[in-house]
Amino acid sequence: MAYDYNMKLINRNDSDRPAGKYKQKLALLKQMIREYVHENAALVDELEEVQMNIIIRKEERKFLLRKLCEYEPQIALEVQNAAKDSPLPRPSGSDTKKLKRNIWIL
């Protein structure tokens, strides 16, 4: 319902504006939204899978490094020296403490 300036009800005819044009635009927008939602869900699933693979590979790398250090103790010293010598990006704030702790966990 539409009202004029004096709050009187105005009867609008549907012929005032072409409804078909807006219905087509609305249908197109709804279809695009559906496609974006599905694409976003697929990307989220793929991202989750990749993140899990990264975590698995990190754990495998740590395990293999520990096993290597058990059999060859000199490797442990080389790894620690390499960790000290390598220039690491300096994160700000509390991330620095986490980074320092994680270097020695390897």
C-alpha positions as CSV (number, residue, x, y, z in Angstrom):
1,M,0.0,0.0,0.0
2,A,1.2,3.5,-0.8
3,Y,0.2,6.7,0.9
4,D,0.3,10.3,-0.4
5,Y,1.6,13.3,1.5
6,N,-1.6,13.7,3.5
7,M,-1.6,10.0,4.6
8,K,-4.4,9.0,2.2
9,L,-4.3,5.6,0.7
10,I,-3.3,5.7,-3.0
11,N,-4.5,2.9,-5.3
12,R,-1.6,2.1,-7.6
13,N,-2.2,0.2,-10.7
14,D,0.3,-2.5,-11.6
15,S,0.5,-0.9,-15.0
16,D,2.5,2.0,-13.6
17,R,5.7,0.0,-13.8
18,P,6.7,-3.0,-15.8
19,A,6.7,-5.9,-13.3
20,G,8.2,-8.4,-15.7
21,K,11.5,-6.6,-15.9
22,Y,11.9,-6.6,-12.1
23,K,10.7,-10.2,-11.8
24,Q,13.4,-11.3,-14.3
25,K,16.0,-9.3,-12.4
26,L,14.9,-10.8,-9.1
27,A,15.0,-14.3,-10.5
28,L,18.4,-13.7,-11.9
29,L,19.7,-12.3,-8.6
30,K,18.3,-15.3,-6.7
31,Q,19.9,-17.7,-9.1
32,M,23.2,-15.9,-8.8
33,I,23.0,-16.0,-5.0
34,R,22.3,-19.8,-5.1
35,E,25.3,-20.3,-7.3
36,Y,27.5,-18.2,-5.1
37,V,26.4,-20.1,-2.0
38,H,27.1,-23.4,-3.6
39,E,30.5,-22.2,-4.9
40,N,31.3,-20.8,-1.4
41,A,30.4,-24.1,0.2
42,A,32.6,-26.0,-2.2
43,L,35.5,-23.7,-1.6
44,V,35.1,-24.0,2.2
45,D,35.2,-27.8,1.9
46,E,38.2,-27.7,-0.3
47,L,40.0,-25.3,2.1
48,E,39.2,-27.5,5.0
49,E,40.7,-30.5,3.2
50,V,43.8,-28.6,2.3
51,Q,44.2,-27.4,5.9
52,M,43.9,-30.9,7.2
53,N,46.5,-32.1,4.7
54,I,48.9,-29.3,5.9
55,I,48.4,-30.3,9.5
56,I,49.0,-34.0,8.7
57,R,52.2,-33.2,6.7
58,K,53.5,-31.0,9.6
59,E,53.0,-33.8,12.1
60,E,54.7,-36.3,9.8
61,R,57.6,-33.9,9.3
62,K,58.0,-33.4,13.1
63,F,57.8,-37.2,13.7
64,L,60.4,-38.0,11.0
65,L,62.7,-35.2,12.4
66,R,62.4,-36.7,15.9
67,K,63.2,-40.2,14.6
68,L,66.2,-38.8,12.6
69,C,67.5,-37.0,15.7
70,E,67.3,-40.2,17.7
71,Y,69.5,-42.1,15.3
72,E,71.9,-39.2,14.5
73,P,72.2,-36.7,17.4
74,Q,74.4,-34.4,15.3
75,I,71.4,-33.7,13.1
76,A,69.6,-32.2,16.1
77,L,72.4,-29.7,16.6
78,E,72.4,-28.8,13.0
79,V,68.6,-28.2,13.1
80,Q,68.9,-26.0,16.2
81,N,71.7,-24.0,14.6
82,A,69.8,-23.6,11.4
83,A,66.7,-22.5,13.4
84,K,68.8,-19.9,15.2
85,D,70.6,-18.6,12.0
86,S,67.5,-18.4,9.7
87,P,65.9,-15.0,9.6
88,L,62.3,-15.4,10.7
89,P,59.6,-12.8,10.1
90,R,59.0,-10.8,13.2
91,P,55.3,-11.1,14.2
92,S,54.0,-8.5,16.6
93,G,52.5,-9.0,20.0
94,S,51.8,-12.4,21.6
95,D,52.6,-14.3,18.4
96,T,56.3,-13.8,19.2
97,K,56.1,-16.0,22.3
98,K,54.2,-18.7,20.4
99,L,56.8,-18.6,17.7
100,K,59.7,-18.9,20.1
101,R,58.1,-21.9,21.8
102,N,57.3,-23.6,18.5
103,I,60.8,-23.4,17.1
104,W,62.2,-25.7,19.8
105,I,59.3,-28.2,19.5
106,L,60.1,-29.3,16.0
